[in-house]
């Protein structure tokens, strides 16, 4: 798929090629410790079997690393879906984890600064900063944003190993910090990326 809106190009490949590219991307990409800290240490706070399952896949809160392979991050999200989001569809579970990620990030040093500034910046200015936030957690991903109409934006993400519903939850969580009612919809999915429709409503003035 070649989209003229936002300049993102998603190539159609054979299924085997997609698997190969995805595995190579996972091996090459590193995820910083702060991603794990925000989601697990501050938001989900695993214990017991949950914490042990995270250790089994390579994440141990008692022996932290500065960076982890993308495969460990993906496996950790899988563990979280199993323990925190049992019974939910994968899409709903990933979105819920994206929201939890923002909640946990807001409790970190950098996140507290963001949470304080977000209502002052406003929704659109926070949206324009999303690519910077994304790069802080995944340098291999690219995000392009474009306004569609008033209070509606299109967000296109290039990612060799996409997880659109998680990012949709993250975007929704960021917008909620600006004190609006947000709705984020995944409307395109492809092996090399996805597109989100972001809408919001301003809070009604009280008399």
Helices and strands as residue ranges (DSSP letters): H 15-28, E 30-32, H 33-36, I 37-44, H 48-57, E 67-69, H 70-84, H 90-105, H 109-121, H 123-128, H 130-137, E 142-149, E 152-158, H 164-176, E 181-190, E 193-201
